[in-house]
Amino acid sequence: MLRLILTGAMLALVHGAALADAYPSRPVRLLVGYAPGGPVDTAARIYADYLGRVIKQPVIVDNRPGASGAIAAGMTMNAKADGYTVYFVASPTMTMTPLVQKSVSFRPAQDFTYVGLITDYTNVLLINKDFPAKNVDELVSYARKHPGEVSYGSAGVGASNHLSAELLAQMTGVKMLHVPYKGNAPAMADVMSGKVTFMFDITGTAVGHINGGKVRALAVTSKERNAALPTVPTLVESGLKKYDLTGWYALIGPPGMPADVTDVLVKAQQAVGHDPAFRDRMSAVGYDLNVAGPAALQARIRKELALWGNVVKTANIEAE
C-alpha cells in the first residue's frame, strides 16, 4: 500500500511539473529589427498586445535596430529554440537585405522556424506638392524629357523604398537619381521641401502627410486600392500592369523549435489574425491582414527573393 501511495505521489509530481512547464509558462520576447516609433515597431506593439491575450502571457517588444533588420535576425538564429524569443519580421529583412548586404549570412527561406504571415502593407508613391506632375504618367514623362532632374529619396541603399523606385525606373526605362538617407524621416522632410522629387513610403505613415497637404499621393503599389487611400489609383491602373507589390510582416523563430511549441504559436497567430478588433486596428492605418501559415510564408520569401534579386542585379546595387 505504501509503495502504491509513493508511486502515485511521484506520478502526480511528474504530471504537475509537466503542466507547469507547458509552453508558454513565462513571458515571450518579441524582437523588432527597427527603432521604436516607426511603422514596424508600431505594428509589432499592436500585435504583441493581442498575442499576449491569446497565449495568456506577456509579450515584450525588444527593439534591436540596425542593418535593415539583420541584427535582430541574427539574434533570432542564435536564440534558444524554446519559443520564448521570436521575431516580428518585416519583409525587406528577408527578401531584400540578404541581396544587397554581403555581410548577411542567414538564408531567409531556410534558417528559421516559420510561424506565418500576419499582414500585408502597401507603399505609396509620394511627390512634392508643388511638382508639376499630377499622375505617374506625367512624372515618367517629365523624367524622360528632363534627364537628371527627377530624384527620389529612400531610407538607404537597398531599402524597400529604394528598390521600389528602382523597379519603377526599370519598368518605365527612365533614369532617376537615387538620394539615400539614414531613415524615412529625413527623406520625407526633403520631399516636403522639394530637395528631392518623390519617394515611396508605407501607407500607415504616409496618410498623415497626405491628409495634411504636405505631399501628394500619385499611386499605391498594391494590385487593389488601399482602404486608407481609396481615391489614390494603383500603379497597375496607372499603366504599369506588372507593378503589384506589397510588403508584409510575419512571425518567425529560431531554427529547430519543437513542433508542439511551433504549433502553439501558429494557432495563436491565426487567432490574433482573425480577431475583428485586431483587424480593425490594423486596417485603420492601412494594413491588409493576410493570415497564412509556415508554408505560405516560405513560398512568398522565395518568390520575392527572385523578384528583387533581378532588380538588384540589373541595377548593380550593393550596400556598404
C-alpha positions as CSV (number, residue, x, y, z in Angstrom):
1,M,0.0,0.0,0.0
2,L,2.8,2.4,0.9
3,R,4.5,1.6,-2.3
4,L,1.3,2.4,-4.3
5,I,0.9,5.7,-2.4
6,L,4.5,6.7,-3.1
7,T,4.2,5.7,-6.7
8,G,1.0,7.7,-7.1
9,A,2.6,10.7,-5.4
10,M,5.6,10.6,-7.7
11,L,3.4,10.4,-10.8
12,A,1.4,13.3,-9.6
13,L,4.6,15.3,-9.1
14,V,5.9,14.5,-12.6
15,H,2.5,15.3,-14.1
16,G,2.4,18.6,-12.2
17,A,5.9,19.5,-13.4
18,A,4.9,18.8,-17.0
19,L,1.9,21.0,-16.7
20,A,3.9,23.8,-15.1
21,D,6.4,23.7,-17.9
22,A,3.8,23.6,-20.7
23,Y,4.6,26.3,-23.3
24,P,4.2,29.2,-22.6
25,S,4.8,29.4,-18.9
26,R,6.5,32.8,-18.8
27,P,6.8,36.0,-20.9
28,V,7.7,35.8,-24.5
29,R,10.3,38.2,-26.1
30,L,9.2,39.7,-29.5
31,L,12.2,41.0,-31.4
32,V,11.7,44.0,-33.7
33,G,14.5,44.9,-36.1
34,Y,13.8,48.6,-36.2
35,A,13.8,51.5,-33.8
36,P,10.8,52.4,-31.6
37,G,8.2,54.7,-33.1
38,G,8.4,53.6,-36.7
39,P,5.8,51.7,-38.6
40,V,7.2,48.2,-37.9
41,D,7.5,48.9,-34.2
42,T,4.0,50.3,-34.0
43,A,2.5,47.3,-35.8
44,A,4.5,44.9,-33.6
45,R,3.3,46.5,-30.4
46,I,-0.3,46.2,-31.5
47,Y,0.4,42.5,-32.4
48,A,2.2,41.9,-29.1
49,D,-0.8,43.1,-27.2
50,Y,-3.2,40.7,-28.9
51,L,-0.8,37.7,-29.0
52,G,-0.3,38.1,-25.2
53,R,-4.0,37.9,-24.7
54,V,-4.2,34.6,-26.7
55,I,-1.3,32.8,-25.1
56,K,-2.1,34.3,-21.7
57,Q,1.5,35.5,-21.1
58,P,3.1,39.0,-21.6
59,V,4.7,39.5,-24.9
60,I,7.5,42.0,-24.5
61,V,8.7,44.0,-27.5
62,D,12.5,44.2,-27.7
63,N,13.8,46.6,-30.3
64,R,17.2,45.7,-31.9
65,P,17.6,48.0,-34.8
66,G,20.3,48.0,-37.3
67,A,21.4,46.6,-40.7
68,S,17.8,46.7,-42.0
69,G,16.6,44.1,-39.5
70,A,19.6,41.8,-40.0
71,I,20.8,42.3,-36.4
72,A,17.5,41.0,-35.0
73,A,17.5,38.2,-37.5
74,G,21.0,37.1,-36.3
75,M,19.8,37.2,-32.7
76,T,16.8,35.1,-33.6
77,M,19.1,32.5,-35.3
78,N,21.2,32.3,-32.2
79,A,18.4,32.3,-29.6
80,K,17.4,29.2,-27.6
81,A,14.8,27.3,-29.6
82,D,12.2,27.2,-26.9
83,G,9.7,29.7,-28.2
84,Y,10.5,32.4,-25.7
85,T,12.3,34.5,-28.3
86,V,10.5,35.2,-31.6
87,Y,10.9,37.8,-34.3
88,F,8.2,40.1,-35.7
89,V,10.0,40.4,-39.1
90,A,9.3,42.9,-41.9
91,S,9.6,41.6,-45.5
92,P,12.6,43.7,-46.6
93,T,14.8,41.9,-44.0
94,M,14.0,38.6,-45.6
95,T,13.7,39.5,-49.3
96,M,16.0,42.5,-49.8
97,T,18.6,42.8,-47.1
98,P,20.3,39.5,-47.9
99,L,20.6,40.5,-51.6
100,V,22.4,43.8,-51.0
101,Q,24.3,43.3,-47.8
102,K,27.1,40.9,-48.4
103,S,27.8,40.5,-44.7
104,V,24.4,38.9,-44.1
105,S,24.9,35.1,-43.6
106,F,21.4,33.8,-43.0
107,R,19.4,32.0,-45.6
108,P,15.9,33.7,-45.4
109,A,13.8,30.7,-46.5
110,Q,15.7,28.0,-44.6
111,D,17.4,29.2,-41.4
112,F,14.5,29.8,-39.1
113,T,11.3,28.2,-37.8
114,Y,8.4,29.8,-39.7
115,V,5.2,30.6,-37.9
116,G,3.4,32.5,-40.6
117,L,2.3,35.8,-42.2
118,I,0.4,38.3,-40.2
119,T,-0.4,41.3,-42.5
120,D,0.4,42.9,-45.8
121,Y,1.2,46.6,-46.2
122,T,1.1,48.9,-49.2
123,N,3.6,51.5,-50.2
124,V,2.5,54.8,-51.8
125,L,4.4,57.0,-54.2
126,L,4.5,60.4,-52.7
127,I,5.6,63.5,-54.6
128,N,6.5,67.1,-53.6
129,K,3.2,69.0,-53.5
130,D,4.5,71.7,-56.0
131,F,5.9,69.4,-58.6
132,P,4.0,69.7,-61.9
133,A,3.3,66.0,-62.4
134,K,-0.3,65.1,-61.4
135,N,0.0,61.4,-62.1
136,V,2.5,58.6,-62.7
137,D,2.5,59.0,-66.4
138,E,3.3,62.8,-66.1
139,L,6.1,62.0,-63.7
140,V,7.7,59.5,-66.0
141,S,7.2,61.8,-69.0
142,Y,8.9,64.7,-67.1
143,A,11.8,62.4,-66.1
144,R,12.2,61.3,-69.7
145,K,12.2,64.9,-71.0
146,H,14.4,66.3,-68.2
147,P,17.3,63.8,-67.7
148,G,18.9,64.2,-64.2
149,E,16.2,66.4,-62.8
150,V,13.9,63.9,-61.1
151,S,15.2,62.4,-57.9
152,Y,13.8,60.0,-55.3
153,G,14.7,59.6,-51.6
154,S,14.9,56.3,-49.6
155,A,15.8,55.1,-46.2
156,G,19.1,53.8,-47.5
157,V,20.8,51.7,-50.2
158,G,18.8,48.5,-50.6
159,A,15.8,49.7,-48.5
160,S,12.3,48.8,-49.5
161,N,11.6,52.2,-50.9
162,H,14.9,52.3,-52.8
163,L,14.1,49.0,-54.6
164,S,10.5,50.1,-55.2
165,A,11.7,53.2,-57.0
166,E,14.4,51.3,-58.9
167,L,11.7,48.8,-60.1
168,L,9.6,51.8,-61.3
169,A,12.7,53.1,-63.2
170,Q,13.4,49.8,-64.8
171,M,9.8,49.2,-65.8
172,T,9.5,52.6,-67.4
173,G,13.0,52.8,-68.9
174,V,13.8,56.2,-67.4
175,K,16.8,57.2,-65.3
176,M,16.2,58.9,-62.0
177,L,18.6,60.0,-59.3
178,H,18.6,58.0,-56.0
179,V,19.3,60.0,-52.9
180,P,19.7,57.6,-49.9
181,Y,19.1,58.8,-46.3
182,K,19.5,57.3,-42.9
183,G,15.9,56.5,-42.4
184,N,12.5,57.5,-43.9
185,A,12.0,60.7,-41.8
186,P,14.8,62.8,-43.3
187,A,13.9,61.5,-46.8
188,M,10.3,62.6,-46.2
189,A,11.4,66.0,-45.0
190,D,13.3,66.6,-48.2
191,V,10.4,65.5,-50.4
192,M,8.3,68.0,-48.5
193,S,10.8,70.8,-49.0
194,G,11.4,69.9,-52.7
195,K,15.0,68.9,-52.4
196,V,14.0,65.5,-53.8
197,T,11.1,64.9,-56.1
198,F,9.4,61.8,-54.7
199,M,9.7,58.7,-52.5
200,F,7.8,55.6,-51.7
201,D,6.6,55.3,-48.1
202,I,4.4,52.8,-46.2
203,T,0.7,53.8,-46.2
204,G,0.4,53.9,-42.5
205,T,2.9,56.7,-42.0
206,A,2.1,58.4,-45.3
207,V,-1.6,59.1,-44.7
208,G,-1.0,61.8,-42.2
209,H,1.4,63.7,-44.5
210,I,-1.1,63.3,-47.4
211,N,-4.1,64.5,-45.4
212,G,-2.1,67.4,-44.1
213,G,-1.4,68.6,-47.6
214,K,2.4,68.2,-47.2
215,V,2.8,65.8,-50.1
216,R,0.7,64.4,-52.9
217,A,0.0,60.7,-53.4
218,L,0.3,59.5,-57.1
219,A,-0.3,55.8,-56.7
220,V,-0.1,52.8,-54.4
221,T,2.0,49.7,-55.1
222,S,-0.7,47.0,-54.4
223,K,-2.9,45.5,-57.1
224,E,-6.0,46.8,-55.4
225,R,-6.6,50.2,-54.0
226,N,-5.8,50.7,-50.3
227,A,-8.7,51.3,-47.9
228,A,-6.9,54.1,-46.2
229,L,-6.4,55.9,-49.5
230,P,-9.5,54.9,-51.6
231,T,-9.1,57.8,-54.2
232,V,-5.5,57.0,-54.9
233,P,-5.0,54.8,-58.0
234,T,-2.7,51.8,-58.2
235,L,0.4,51.7,-60.3
236,V,-1.4,49.0,-62.3
237,E,-4.2,51.4,-63.0
238,S,-1.5,54.0,-63.9
239,G,-0.3,51.8,-66.8
240,L,2.3,49.6,-65.1
241,K,0.4,46.3,-65.5
242,K,3.0,44.2,-63.7
243,Y,3.7,46.5,-60.8
244,D,1.9,44.7,-58.0
245,L,3.9,44.8,-54.8
246,T,3.0,44.6,-51.1
247,G,5.3,44.3,-48.1
248,W,4.4,42.1,-45.2
249,Y,5.0,41.3,-41.5
250,A,5.5,37.8,-40.3
251,L,6.4,35.8,-37.2
252,I,9.5,33.6,-37.2
253,G,11.6,31.8,-34.5
254,P,15.0,30.3,-34.0
255,P,15.8,27.2,-36.1
256,G,14.8,23.9,-34.6
257,M,11.9,25.0,-32.4
258,P,9.9,21.9,-31.2
259,A,6.8,21.1,-33.2
260,D,4.5,21.4,-30.2
261,V,5.8,24.9,-29.4
262,T,5.6,26.0,-33.1
263,D,2.0,24.6,-33.2
264,V,1.0,26.8,-30.2
265,L,2.4,29.9,-31.9
266,V,0.8,29.0,-35.3
267,K,-2.6,28.6,-33.7
268,A,-2.1,31.8,-31.6
269,Q,-1.1,33.8,-34.7
270,Q,-4.2,32.6,-36.5
271,A,-6.4,33.6,-33.6
272,V,-4.9,37.0,-33.5
273,G,-5.2,37.5,-37.2
274,H,-8.9,36.6,-37.2
275,D,-9.7,38.8,-34.2
276,P,-12.1,41.5,-35.5
277,A,-10.7,44.1,-33.1
278,F,-7.1,43.4,-34.3
279,R,-8.3,43.6,-37.9
280,D,-10.0,47.0,-37.2
281,R,-6.9,48.5,-35.5
282,M,-4.6,47.4,-38.4
283,S,-6.9,48.3,-41.2
284,A,-7.4,51.8,-39.7
285,V,-3.7,52.6,-40.5
286,G,-3.7,51.0,-43.9
287,Y,-2.8,47.3,-43.3
288,D,-4.5,44.5,-45.1
289,L,-4.5,41.3,-43.0
290,N,-3.2,38.3,-44.8
291,V,-3.0,35.4,-42.2
292,A,-1.2,32.4,-43.6
293,G,0.9,29.6,-42.2
294,P,4.5,28.5,-42.4
295,A,4.5,27.0,-45.9
296,A,2.9,30.1,-47.4
297,L,5.4,32.3,-45.7
298,Q,8.4,30.4,-47.0
299,A,6.9,30.3,-50.5
300,R,6.4,34.1,-50.5
301,I,10.0,34.6,-49.3
302,R,11.3,32.5,-52.2
303,K,9.1,34.3,-54.8
304,E,10.2,37.8,-53.7
305,L,13.9,36.9,-53.4
306,A,13.7,36.0,-57.1
307,L,11.9,39.3,-58.0
308,W,14.3,41.6,-56.0
309,G,17.3,39.6,-57.0
310,N,16.7,40.5,-60.6
311,V,16.2,44.2,-59.7
312,V,19.3,44.3,-57.6
313,K,21.4,42.5,-60.3
314,T,20.1,44.8,-63.1
315,A,20.9,47.9,-61.1
316,N,24.1,46.6,-59.6
317,I,23.0,47.6,-56.1
318,E,25.2,46.8,-53.1
319,A,25.1,48.3,-49.7
320,E,28.3,49.1,-47.7
